[in-house]
Amino acid sequence: MKIGVVSDTHIPVAAKVIPNQVLETFLREGVSLILHAGDVVEEEGLYDLMGIAPVRAVAGNMDRASVRDRYPDRDLFEVEGVRILLIHGWGEPFGLPDRLYEAYGDLADVIVFGHSHIPYNRRHGDVLLFNPGSPTDRIYAEKRSFGILEIEKGSVSGSIIFLD
């Protein structure tokens, strides 16, 4: 199973829509689910993604009240035997993966997060920490990015994709 992952799209502040390269990649890869790790800003920022596959999203610190009212701060769920925690993140961008691992590492096999805009795809112990970066904003990062998680036989791996 392939899962598309985005975060920090900041629609319509950083961009009016999600970049075509993200949408085309998700279609080409045949993702079955899309995760958005917060800072959607306005719910309309999810609509193009919803046209590709079901979307699970969490609220981020920059989201408007309408998004915060509709989406949780964190979402813990299971897909094909893999426990996934979807969360935005908090505080200073640097050191965020360690803070998330310390707070939630015992709950999930994968922690998908955003907030820092810095792509991250590393294991801490047995837990994969995965931040797709931002496809629309390069603050703290050299390039815009998004990601794909792949689950096969109860094992999960991630890949970061940089935009052209």
Backbone bond lengths (Angstrom), bond angles and torsions (degrees), N, CA, C in turn:
res aa  C-N    CA-C-N  psi(-1)  N-CA   C-N-CA  omega(-1)  CA-C   N-CA-C  phi
1 M - - - 1.446 - - 1.520 108.81 -
2 K 1.313 115.93 137.46 1.464 121.38 176.03 1.517 109.76 -111.11
3 I 1.333 114.88 138.00 1.456 122.53 -179.28 1.531 108.23 -124.08
4 G 1.317 116.90 123.36 1.463 121.31 174.68 1.518 109.67 -78.78
5 V 1.327 116.71 141.78 1.463 120.46 -177.40 1.525 110.37 -134.21
6 V 1.333 115.20 127.31 1.467 122.13 174.45 1.517 108.95 -134.14
7 S 1.304 115.20 163.09 1.455 121.66 174.16 1.516 108.61 -156.85
8 D 1.300 115.84 163.02 1.468 121.87 170.88 1.530 112.45 50.16
9 T 1.333 115.44 48.35 1.469 119.11 178.45 1.522 111.38 -77.63
10 H 1.317 118.05 -27.42 1.466 123.40 175.34 1.529 112.00 49.90
11 I 1.334 117.47 48.11 1.463 122.60 179.24 1.527 108.41 -86.02
12 P 1.301 122.56 127.67 1.458 129.95 7.69 1.521 114.17 -102.35
13 V 1.338 118.57 20.58 1.462 121.06 -175.65 1.528 111.85 -76.99
14 A 1.324 118.58 -55.00 1.470 121.96 -178.84 1.527 111.99 -81.04
15 A 1.323 116.78 -28.07 1.471 122.55 178.37 1.519 107.51 -157.95
16 K 1.305 116.38 158.31 1.466 119.86 179.17 1.525 111.50 -77.11
17 V 1.335 116.27 -33.16 1.469 121.92 -178.74 1.527 109.28 -144.54
18 I 1.316 115.56 166.36 1.464 120.58 174.40 1.526 108.20 -68.97
19 P 1.323 118.57 135.49 1.464 121.08 -177.47 1.535 112.85 -56.95
20 N 1.336 115.64 142.08 1.466 121.97 -179.72 1.520 112.38 -55.42
21 Q 1.324 118.34 -36.02 1.465 120.33 -178.56 1.529 111.03 -59.59
22 V 1.321 117.72 -35.56 1.461 121.42 177.96 1.527 109.26 -66.32
23 L 1.317 116.22 -51.78 1.463 121.15 -177.71 1.522 111.21 -61.83
24 E 1.324 116.89 -45.01 1.467 120.90 -179.71 1.524 111.75 -63.82
25 T 1.323 117.18 -38.78 1.467 120.27 178.84 1.523 110.37 -65.86
26 F 1.322 117.27 -44.34 1.463 119.91 179.12 1.529 110.82 -61.24
27 L 1.324 116.81 -40.57 1.469 120.35 177.66 1.525 111.09 -65.16
28 R 1.316 116.07 -47.90 1.475 121.17 -177.98 1.530 111.50 -62.62
29 E 1.334 116.68 -39.94 1.464 121.62 -178.95 1.528 112.28 -77.60
30 G 1.323 116.65 -13.25 1.459 120.27 179.32 1.513 113.65 67.28
31 V 1.334 116.92 44.02 1.461 119.28 -179.52 1.529 110.24 -61.98
32 S 1.329 116.04 142.36 1.468 122.16 -179.60 1.524 112.12 -97.30
33 L 1.326 116.20 -13.26 1.456 122.77 -176.67 1.519 107.21 -155.01
34 I 1.333 116.21 148.32 1.468 121.00 175.67 1.526 108.00 -126.08
35 L 1.326 115.81 133.19 1.459 122.98 176.80 1.520 109.23 -109.35
36 H 1.326 115.99 134.78 1.470 121.41 174.30 1.523 106.89 -120.75
37 A 1.334 116.33 117.38 1.466 121.91 -173.92 1.526 113.63 -90.72
38 G 1.315 116.96 34.10 1.455 121.09 170.38 1.508 116.52 93.97
39 D 1.324 113.77 167.86 1.462 124.83 -169.71 1.524 110.34 61.93
40 V 1.330 113.47 49.92 1.463 122.26 169.76 1.524 107.23 -69.83
41 V 1.292 117.85 -40.56 1.459 133.19 -174.66 1.527 110.31 81.73
42 E 1.341 118.10 -64.47 1.462 121.73 175.94 1.521 108.79 -122.35
43 E 1.324 116.82 140.67 1.464 120.98 -175.11 1.529 112.70 -57.73
44 E 1.304 117.77 -27.56 1.465 121.02 177.95 1.526 111.30 -56.91
45 G 1.339 116.58 -22.22 1.456 121.15 178.02 1.522 112.76 -66.59
46 L 1.327 117.68 -13.68 1.466 121.35 178.77 1.530 113.01 -95.46
47 Y 1.312 117.71 -14.02 1.466 120.63 -170.37 1.523 113.62 -59.83
48 D 1.326 118.57 -44.24 1.466 119.96 179.65 1.530 110.89 -63.41
49 L 1.326 116.43 -36.15 1.463 120.18 177.82 1.528 110.56 -66.52
50 M 1.324 116.50 -40.52 1.462 121.71 -179.33 1.531 112.00 -62.44
51 G 1.319 116.83 -23.74 1.454 121.38 177.12 1.525 112.74 -75.08
52 I 1.330 117.19 -11.27 1.470 121.80 -178.06 1.521 111.43 -101.65
53 A 1.336 116.87 -45.74 1.463 121.81 -176.38 1.529 108.16 -161.13
54 P 1.334 118.00 165.94 1.466 119.48 173.98 1.535 110.21 -57.60
55 V 1.327 115.40 145.38 1.467 121.62 -177.23 1.519 109.45 -119.30
56 R 1.327 115.45 132.63 1.467 122.58 168.12 1.523 105.45 -112.05
57 A 1.330 116.45 132.46 1.459 120.36 -177.46 1.516 109.70 -138.68
58 V 1.321 114.58 155.98 1.459 121.84 171.97 1.518 108.21 -124.23
59 A 1.315 115.20 160.41 1.458 121.17 178.94 1.525 110.00 -83.16
60 G 1.316 115.15 146.14 1.453 121.91 175.65 1.513 110.70 -116.50
61 N 1.305 115.98 176.23 1.463 121.21 -176.19 1.517 114.12 -67.37
62 M 1.333 118.82 -19.68 1.466 121.57 -178.68 1.531 112.44 -100.56
63 D 1.330 117.19 0.36 1.457 120.26 -177.18 1.517 111.74 -73.25
64 R 1.323 114.81 144.55 1.458 121.02 177.28 1.520 109.18 -70.68
65 A 1.320 116.12 163.47 1.462 122.16 -176.55 1.527 111.91 -56.22
66 S 1.317 118.04 -36.61 1.466 120.48 -178.92 1.530 111.38 -62.73
67 V 1.329 117.78 -34.40 1.466 121.71 177.39 1.524 109.35 -76.56
68 R 1.320 117.41 -44.47 1.471 120.85 -179.89 1.526 111.45 -62.17
69 D 1.328 117.17 -33.36 1.464 120.71 178.62 1.526 112.02 -72.04
70 R 1.307 117.58 -28.75 1.472 121.05 -174.37 1.532 113.48 -94.37
71 Y 1.329 117.46 -30.42 1.463 121.03 -174.39 1.527 110.52 -116.59
72 P 1.344 117.39 143.85 1.470 120.72 -177.97 1.530 111.88 -74.81
73 D 1.323 115.72 168.53 1.465 121.46 174.92 1.521 111.31 -73.71
74 R 1.331 115.74 -30.16 1.464 120.60 176.62 1.519 108.36 -150.22
75 D 1.320 114.75 155.69 1.463 121.29 -176.18 1.524 107.45 -140.92
76 L 1.333 116.16 116.72 1.460 121.91 177.99 1.521 107.63 -108.70
77 F 1.332 116.70 123.06 1.458 121.23 -176.68 1.523 109.00 -150.23
78 E 1.333 115.80 171.40 1.458 120.71 -178.50 1.523 109.84 -122.80
79 V 1.327 115.37 138.06 1.460 122.55 176.02 1.520 107.57 -131.95
80 E 1.308 116.07 120.83 1.470 122.40 178.55 1.535 112.79 46.64
81 G 1.321 115.25 44.29 1.459 120.85 176.75 1.519 115.49 81.96
82 V 1.330 117.84 3.53 1.466 122.68 179.78 1.528 108.56 -108.76
83 R 1.340 115.98 123.71 1.467 121.12 177.88 1.533 109.10 -83.59
84 I 1.333 115.50 124.07 1.463 121.94 -177.23 1.525 108.67 -118.47
85 L 1.325 115.72 129.79 1.456 121.19 171.03 1.519 107.04 -107.30
86 L 1.320 115.95 121.07 1.456 122.68 176.67 1.521 107.20 -105.47
87 I 1.331 116.27 122.79 1.470 121.96 -175.65 1.529 107.68 -151.01
88 H 1.328 116.47 153.49 1.464 118.24 179.41 1.524 111.36 -80.74
89 G 1.314 117.40 -52.97 1.458 121.74 -174.19 1.519 109.90 115.93
90 W 1.319 115.84 173.13 1.461 120.32 -175.07 1.518 109.65 -156.90
91 G 1.317 114.11 162.20 1.463 121.26 172.76 1.517 113.69 74.30
92 E 1.295 114.11 -161.81 1.461 121.80 -179.13 1.534 110.28 -60.20
93 P 1.343 117.47 140.21 1.466 119.92 -178.16 1.530 113.23 -62.91
94 F 1.307 116.20 -35.57 1.458 119.61 -175.85 1.529 109.84 -80.34
95 G 1.325 116.01 130.37 1.453 121.25 -176.42 1.521 113.67 90.00
96 L 1.324 117.24 -0.98 1.463 121.21 -178.07 1.537 112.86 -58.72
97 P 1.350 120.08 -46.10 1.473 118.60 179.89 1.525 112.55 -56.84
98 D 1.322 117.56 -41.70 1.466 120.43 179.41 1.532 111.42 -63.91
99 R 1.347 116.65 -41.42 1.467 119.96 178.99 1.530 110.90 -63.05
100 L 1.327 116.14 -42.06 1.463 119.71 179.70 1.524 111.45 -65.94
101 Y 1.317 116.76 -41.74 1.456 120.51 179.29 1.534 110.68 -62.89
102 E 1.321 115.88 -43.89 1.467 119.12 179.74 1.524 111.61 -63.65
103 A 1.339 117.11 -38.52 1.463 120.72 -176.69 1.523 113.01 -78.95
104 Y 1.345 117.44 -35.23 1.464 119.83 -169.12 1.525 114.96 -131.66
105 G 1.318 118.56 3.25 1.457 121.23 -174.85 1.509 115.17 -58.38
106 D 1.330 117.16 -25.19 1.466 119.81 -179.43 1.532 112.57 -85.09
107 L 1.330 117.98 -4.61 1.464 121.44 -176.90 1.524 114.38 -95.64
108 A 1.330 117.65 -24.82 1.461 119.62 -166.86 1.524 112.31 -140.01
109 D 1.322 114.63 160.19 1.463 122.20 171.19 1.526 110.64 -86.48
110 V 1.346 115.18 -26.83 1.470 122.05 179.47 1.514 108.31 -137.51
111 I 1.316 116.93 133.49 1.459 122.02 170.67 1.526 106.64 -112.80
112 V 1.330 115.06 112.91 1.465 121.61 177.50 1.521 106.64 -98.87
113 F 1.330 116.41 125.93 1.456 120.41 -175.68 1.522 110.94 -142.63
114 G 1.304 115.21 172.85 1.462 122.45 178.36 1.512 109.12 -136.48
115 H 1.340 115.26 -129.03 1.454 125.98 173.42 1.524 114.07 75.79
116 S 1.308 119.02 -48.91 1.467 121.23 -173.18 1.522 113.03 -83.63
117 H 1.328 117.71 -18.24 1.468 124.10 -173.43 1.526 112.03 66.29
118 I 1.306 117.47 6.64 1.468 122.27 -178.20 1.524 108.67 -99.88
119 P 1.340 118.39 116.59 1.469 119.55 178.49 1.524 110.94 -58.86
120 Y 1.334 115.10 140.77 1.460 120.19 -177.21 1.520 107.95 -150.65
121 N 1.329 116.87 129.21 1.459 122.17 -176.83 1.528 107.84 -147.93
122 R 1.355 115.67 78.76 1.465 119.75 -176.15 1.521 110.29 -142.87
123 R 1.314 114.00 154.30 1.465 120.44 175.66 1.524 109.64 -92.32
124 H 1.314 114.12 138.46 1.459 122.58 168.92 1.521 103.45 -116.02
125 G 1.309 117.27 106.42 1.460 119.82 -172.36 1.517 108.83 62.55
126 D 1.322 116.89 -126.06 1.464 121.77 179.21 1.522 112.86 -93.42
127 V 1.330 117.71 1.80 1.463 121.74 -174.31 1.529 109.98 -102.48
128 L 1.346 115.84 129.11 1.455 121.32 173.79 1.522 108.40 -85.82
129 L 1.323 116.78 123.45 1.457 121.29 172.58 1.516 107.21 -102.76
130 F 1.342 115.71 126.12 1.461 120.88 -170.27 1.517 110.63 -135.68
131 N 1.332 115.14 116.03 1.463 122.43 173.66 1.525 106.47 -119.57
132 P 1.340 117.86 119.25 1.466 119.66 -178.17 1.524 113.81 -75.28
133 G 1.321 118.12 -6.07 1.459 120.67 -172.53 1.520 108.87 78.16
134 S 1.309 116.50 -158.64 1.464 121.23 179.24 1.527 109.60 -123.39
135 P 1.333 117.84 133.81 1.462 119.77 177.54 1.526 112.82 -83.36
136 T 1.343 117.25 -2.68 1.465 119.70 -174.95 1.521 114.57 -126.45
137 D 1.328 118.46 -14.65 1.463 120.99 -172.21 1.531 109.95 -138.76
138 R 1.331 116.57 130.30 1.466 120.15 -176.21 1.524 114.11 -100.71
139 I 1.315 118.64 13.46 1.465 118.76 178.16 1.537 108.98 -57.76
140 Y 1.303 117.68 130.34 1.471 126.60 -178.47 1.531 113.85 70.48
141 A 1.310 119.42 -1.66 1.467 121.39 -177.66 1.526 109.77 -133.73
142 E 1.328 116.48 147.03 1.459 120.69 179.81 1.514 112.62 -72.52
143 K 1.342 116.54 -34.09 1.462 120.74 -176.13 1.513 110.41 -133.12
144 R 1.314 114.95 155.63 1.465 120.81 172.73 1.535 108.24 -77.37
145 S 1.343 116.69 148.74 1.458 118.56 -174.39 1.521 112.13 -156.97
146 F 1.320 114.81 168.58 1.456 124.64 173.88 1.514 106.40 -153.13
147 G 1.339 118.78 -176.59 1.453 118.08 -175.31 1.504 114.71 -149.76
148 I 1.321 113.32 172.72 1.460 122.11 174.64 1.526 108.08 -136.85
149 L 1.325 115.45 132.43 1.454 122.20 170.74 1.522 107.35 -102.03
150 E 1.317 116.30 141.80 1.458 120.35 176.91 1.524 108.65 -125.36
151 I 1.324 114.56 126.92 1.460 121.15 178.32 1.518 108.21 -110.11
152 E 1.329 114.89 125.53 1.461 120.39 179.23 1.519 108.83 -143.05
153 K 1.310 115.91 121.43 1.470 122.65 178.23 1.528 112.16 53.76
154 G 1.339 116.45 42.93 1.456 120.76 177.03 1.505 115.39 78.43
155 S 1.321 117.05 3.32 1.461 122.04 179.09 1.526 109.06 -112.01
156 V 1.326 117.02 146.80 1.452 120.63 -177.81 1.525 110.94 -125.47
157 S 1.332 114.92 141.88 1.461 121.19 173.92 1.521 107.95 -137.92
158 G 1.304 115.65 158.00 1.463 120.30 -177.78 1.510 111.57 -128.13
159 S 1.329 115.13 153.98 1.463 120.20 172.82 1.522 108.88 -138.11
160 I 1.317 114.53 139.54 1.462 122.81 177.33 1.524 107.28 -97.58
161 I 1.318 117.20 135.63 1.458 122.96 179.13 1.515 107.55 -118.82
162 F 1.336 116.25 125.32 1.461 121.10 179.99 1.522 109.22 -94.56
163 L 1.322 115.68 139.65 1.452 120.55 179.72 1.520 110.59 -75.89
164 D 1.313 114.52 149.29 1.481 120.97 178.95 1.506 111.11 -64.80
